[in-house]
Amino acid sequence: MISFDLICTSGHHRFEGWFGSSTDYDQQLAEGLLACPVCGDTGVRKAVMAPNVARKGNQAPSVQRDNNSDEAVAVANMPEMPAEMVEMIGKVAQMQAKMLEQSDWVGDRFADEARAIHYGDAPERTIHGSTTVDDARELHEEGIAVAPLPLPFLPPEAKN
């Protein structure tokens, strides 16, 4: 996992985004999947971040890292989060996982399938998938309830 500080085009809202990789960030940005959680602006970009530069060897204790483990690098570079925040994220992750177990994955057919369900052309059920921000807006304007997932989601076809 990689964390980026993000900012909306207004420059008023700064927030953190977690991604599987830098490529995941680029892909989500290109597909219009990133939006400011405060104002909904999809003109999100990376904010200037202070690099995590190690001290000289004689100024800090040596830290052994396993360079073959993404998790070890991510944890080593991650700022400490308050225990309450960790607990809250864990609860949200559990609720999202439970919701997704009871939902049908429709992939990039999300907008079409949501419309079909809404207009009675497909069976009523909860679905999840991917769509563009413009398509999500159009669904909302048609009175079709849609919402982004609160946490990143790995589509079934991307899993090993």
Secondary structure by P-SEA (a helix, b strand, c coil): cccccccccccccccccccccaaaaaaaaaaccccccccccccccccccccccccccccccbbbbccccaaaaaaaacccccaaaaaaaaaaaaaaaaaaaabbbbccaaaaaaaaaaaccccbbbbbbbbcaaaaaaaaaacbbbbccccccccccccc
